[in-house]
């Protein structure tokens, strides 16, 4: 029950961001995969926090941040 509110709020924010992005600009397949990866990693981190595996949750969050930064960099140099 401790994680119900963050799960609902985070899911709502991620879903709203994806729908807004989809309506403004039709995303490529790689853009859609990034949103799905963010969504999955968010809930995986919540599960890890719920089971008190905090170091693994921190590693998961940092890997997610690295993936998003790499995606933005590759978008900037026109690879994706």
N, C-alpha and C positions, 0 to 999 in steps of 0.2 A: 504494500500500500504506500510505502514511502516513495516509490518511484513512479507511481501512477500519474501524478501531475506533471513531472518533467517529461515523461513519455508522451503524454497527450500534447503538451505544449511544443515539444521538439518535433513531433510528427506533424503537427499542424503547420509549424513554421517551414519545415522542409517541403511539405506538400504544397503549401501556398507559393513558396519560391519557385518550385518546379512548374506549377500551373501558370504563374505570371510570366516566367521565362518562355514557356511554350506558346502563350498567347502573343507575346511581344515579338519573339523571333523563333521561327521553327527550328528547333535544335537538331544538330547532327546526332548520329548514333553515339559518338564519343561523349557528347554533352549529356545525353540521357544516361549513359553508363556512369558518369561521374555523379549525377544526382542519385542513382541507385546505390552507388558505393557509399556515398555520404549517409544515406538513409540506413543502410545495413550496418555501417560502422557505428552510427549513433546508438542503435538499439543493442548492438553487441557490447558497446561500452557500458550501457545501462545494465545489461545482464552481468557483466564482469564486476561492476560496482556493487550490484545487489548481492553477489556471492563473495564479496570482500576480497577481490583480487585486484586491488588498486594499482600495483605496479604494471600489471598486464593491461589494465584500462588506460593508463598513461602512455604506454608504448603504442597501443592501438590508436589513440588520439594523435600522437606525434607522427605515426606512419600515414594517417589520413591527411594531416596537414602537409606533409611532404608530397603526397600524391597530388593534392590540389594545387600546390605551388608549381610542381613540375608540369601539370596540365596547363596552367596559366602561361608558364614560360614557353611551352611548345606551341600554344595558341598564338603567342606574340611573335614567334619567329616563323609562323605560317606552316608548321608541320601538320597540325591537326586542323 
